[in-house]
Amino acid sequence: MIDLRSDTVTLPTQAMREAIFHADLGDDVFAEDPTINRLEAMAAERLGMEAALLVVSGTMGNVTCALTHCARGEEAILGDASHIFLNEAGGISALGGIFPHTIPNLPDGTLQLDQIEAAIRADNIHFPRTRLICLENTHNRCYGAALTPDYTAAVVALAKRRGIAVHLDGARIFNAAVAQGMDVRELTRGVDSVNICLSKGLSAPVGSVICGSGEFIARARRVRKMLGGGMRQAGIIAAAGIVALEGMVDRLAEDHANARRLAEGISRIRGLATEPDRVRTNILYIDLVDRRFTDEAFIEHLKQKGVLLSHPGPARFRMLTHHGISEADIDTAVEALGAVMGEKIS
Ligand SMILES: Cc1ncc(COP(=O)(O)O)c(C=O)c1O
């Protein structure tokens, strides 16, 4: 199967399996797991933050940060296409009583500065207090768009001026850094918290890391415990995460080239629409313009030809490239799509 549903389907590499086998372990609730302590120190340094904390998933990372920033009844400003708003089971409100205030995401994943400014509440007893602005880099729903350092700096400056924190959902922040040819610190500078995922393009089996100031992470540690995320000998997870950070970042460029190749191939198939020029990282969307098939039939036909994709909305499909997908797989997937649409690709 050529599985393009997500980069979360990546399997741990041989080096990760060996690191897991040999990991030094301890009880992390007592902060005594040496492998976790090493991963957290490495992640903090890599992201230019003071401290870090291993969490189970990207979703847990985002909700832990939001609950650490905001009290019940306080408000977070976030994009209407953000993963936190759309795909995290409403956790920030269900678990934290945080009021989500959405504003539109532009196609490049940004939130317009004047719209952020306008969304910030005045100090008035009728209003919730605005405590947090959430950004997402790369932006999953916006074709994996990478936010730039200048944009992030502008949001940080606005937030500081208004006394509000900035959380960065950086599930794929290394894709953003590699795509722009820069150190990841350029993209985290000034934010109050960041969440990175080890188990997506970086191929670790489990885990995300949140980073922030020492004081923030100390408070987040309590929130993580409350959420049931205090893990014990989780150095077996961290060991793979260390290999991910040390060895799996630079190769993301291959995934980006493959995504572009995939989009270019698909753009030549009649009945399907995609936007190759928007593909900068490892995510693309296709629209089924020719309505000969139902969405389900389209997915099934492709599956019969050995290709899997995800289905985020009517007539819309998502594909992600990753470590398990080669350039040859891309060409096979394009052929399969062409065959399904009843057309030979020249
Ligand atoms: C942008 C973004 N943030 C957060 C997450 C959540 O990560 P997890 O699936 O590990 O909970 C995802 C998952 O796909 C994501 O794409």
The ligand as an ORCA input file, in Angstrom:
! r2SCAN-3c Opt
* xyz 0 1
  C      -1.111     20.820     13.017
  C      -1.384     19.682     13.949
  N      -1.387     19.927     15.266
  C      -1.608     18.939     16.163
  C      -1.832     17.645     15.748
  C      -2.156     16.597     16.767
  O      -1.215     15.589     16.878
  P      -1.614     14.153     17.449
  O      -2.256     13.403     16.333
  O      -0.283     13.583     17.858
  O      -2.522     14.335     18.609
  C      -1.824     17.344     14.377
  C      -2.069     15.971     13.921
  O      -2.167     15.672     12.746
  C      -1.606     18.405     13.458
  O      -1.628     18.198     12.134
*
